[in-house]
Amino acid sequence: MKFETLMLQTLFSACALICLLALGAMLTTKVPVSAVAASHAPVAAVVSPAG
């Protein structure tokens, strides 16, 4: 029982650490202005007029 508890606590700690690192990376990433402008472009300008 002690081994299983230790393994679950270790797994929880590892998952929490990975989530915090991913969240920190997303919050501190600098996005270029062109990428932000392109993400807010109208859909009609992105779709080619193929008919």
N, C-alpha and C positions, 0 to 999 in steps of 0.2 A: 504493500500500500504506500509506503514511503517513497519508493522508486517512481511509481506512477504519479504521485503528487509532485515530485521534483521535476519530472519530465513535462507535466502540464504547465507548471509555473515557468519553466524555461521556455517552452513554446509560446506561452502568452507574452513573456518579456521580449522574445525575439520578434514576434508579430507587432507588438506595440512599438518597438524601436524602428522597425521597417516603415510602419505607417507614419511615425513622426518624421523620419528622414524624408520620406516622399512628400509629405505635407510641407516641410521646410523648403525642399527643393522647388516645389511649385510656387510657394509664396515669394521666394527670393530670386526667381528667374527673371531676367530682364528680357522683355519681348520687344523686338524692333517695331517702330511705328508703322512701317509698311505692312507688317504681318497683321497688326491690329486693324488697319484700314481695310485690308483685303478680307478679313473675316467679317466685316460689317458691310461689304459691298452687296448691292441688290442681286438677287438671283438671276434676273433677266440679263444683267451685264455679264454674268459668268457663262450662261448657256449660249452656245453658238447657234446662230439662225440657220440651221440646216434644213428647215422646212418641215 
